[in-house]
Amino acid sequence: MTNLFSPPTHPFYPSGPPRFNHVAMSLPADLLGEESRKEICGFFDEVLGFEEMPTMTEDRRRLILGCVHWDQFIFLIAESDPMRCPRMDHYGFSVGSLDELQGIQDRAEAFRKKDDRLDLIDLHVDDQGVVKIHSLYVHYVLPMMCEFQYWEFVS
């Protein structure tokens, strides 16, 4: 078993552990139309700092949101039978500080004041003793929630 506190090594991945690079969700084509895309992009940019990759956009067909770095993204595609899932199905990101997590909370609260479609599960802590996992969930229009976590290791 690998020690969580030592540099990760694995014989299959000598250059380092694999990284998640995207999540894909299908939507009704109407949600990928010009007006809905504008709303989706507005939320992701204003609250999370994620930006549309405009060269990849196809009206009513595809929208790709870069998650700060080019090799991490949210891939949205139109389908006649789009994705549906329970409220707590989600994908996750980790951030490097509690202040960054609080910033997401603050921006989400501000956004929700102008658009009540934003669903927010406020910042909370799961105290495991050796680590405190701070997290919050945000949801806007897409089928899945997005969780953000900060792991505070107690010394």
N, C-alpha and C positions, 0 to 999 in steps of 0.2 A: 504494500500500500504506500502511496506517495504521501509525504508529509506536506500538508497544505501550506506550511510556512517556508518551505524550501523552494528554490527555483524548479519549475515543472520540467520533468523529463519523462519521456516515454519512448520505447524502442520504435514505435511506429512513426513518431514525429520528432526526430532528433533536432530539427530547427526550432522547435517550440510547439506548444499546444495549438490545436486547430482553434480558429476564432469563428464565431457566428458572423456571417456577413450580410444576411438579409432575411426578411420575412416577406412572404407573398400572400396576398389576399385578393379574392375575386369580389367584384362589386357589380351592381346593375349599371348598365351603360350610362344611364342618366346621371349617376353620381360622378361620372368622369367627363361630363359635359362642361362647357366653359365656366358657367356660374358656380357649379358645385366644386369644380377643381379649385377655383379661386378661394372659396371658403375653406376647403381642406388645406390648401397651401398656406392660407393666412393663419390658421391655427398652428400648424406644424412649425412655421417660421416664427411666429410671435411668442409661442409658449416654449417650444423645444429647440429652436434654432436650426431646424431641419429645412432644407431648401429643395425646391423642385429641380430636377435635372431636365431643363426644357428641351434639350435636343432629343430626349427620349419620349416626350409627351406626344400622344396621338389622341386627338379629340374623341371622346366617348369610347376609347379603347384602352389607353394605358397612361399611367402616371407613376413616376418614380421619384421618391423623395430621398435625397442624400442625407444621411445622418451624421453630419459634420465632416466626415471623411468619405472620399469617393468609393471605398470598398465596403461601406456599410450603408444599407439602404432599405427602404420599404417599397416593395413592388406591388402596384395595384393594377389589376387587369379586369376588363369587362367580361362578364360571363352571363349567359341567359339563366343559369341556375347558380346565383352567387352564394358565397360563403355566409353561413349563419352559425352563431355559436352562443353559448350561455355567457352571461355578463362577466364572469370571472376568468374566462379563457383569455390568455394574455401572452405577450412576448415581453422580454425584459432587457433593460440596460442597467449598467452600474455607472456611478459617477464617483469622482475622486474626493469629494468633501461633502460634509453636511450642509455647508453654505450653498453649494451648487444644487443640492436637493431642495433646500428651502426656497431657492430662486425659482425652481420649477413650480413649487406650490404657490408662490406669490403670483407668478405670471398666469397660472391656471385660474386662480381665484379672480384676477382682474379680467381675464377673457370671459369667464362664466358670467360676469356682470352684464356683458353685452350679448352673450349667446348662451342661453340656458340648455342647449344641447350638450354642453360639456358636462361630463360625469367625472367627478373627482372623489377619490377615496383619500382622505387627508393623510398627511405624514403621520406615521406611527412607528413603533419600535418593537421588534421581537428580540428580547434579551435572552441570549443563549449562554450567558456567563462569560465565556471567553471572547465572544463576539456579540455586538449589538447590531442587528440588521435593521437599519432605518429604511422605510420604503413608503411610496405613495403610488397611486394608480390614476391614470388619466385616460379618458375615452372621449373621442369626438368623431361621430359619423361612421367611422370604419367598423367592421364587424368585431374586431378584437380590442381589448384594453391594452394599455402599455404600462408596465411597471418600471419604476426607477428605484434603484437601491443604492445605499451607501453602507459599506461594511466597516464598522468601528471595532477594531481589535483592542480589547482591554489589556493593558499591560500590568 
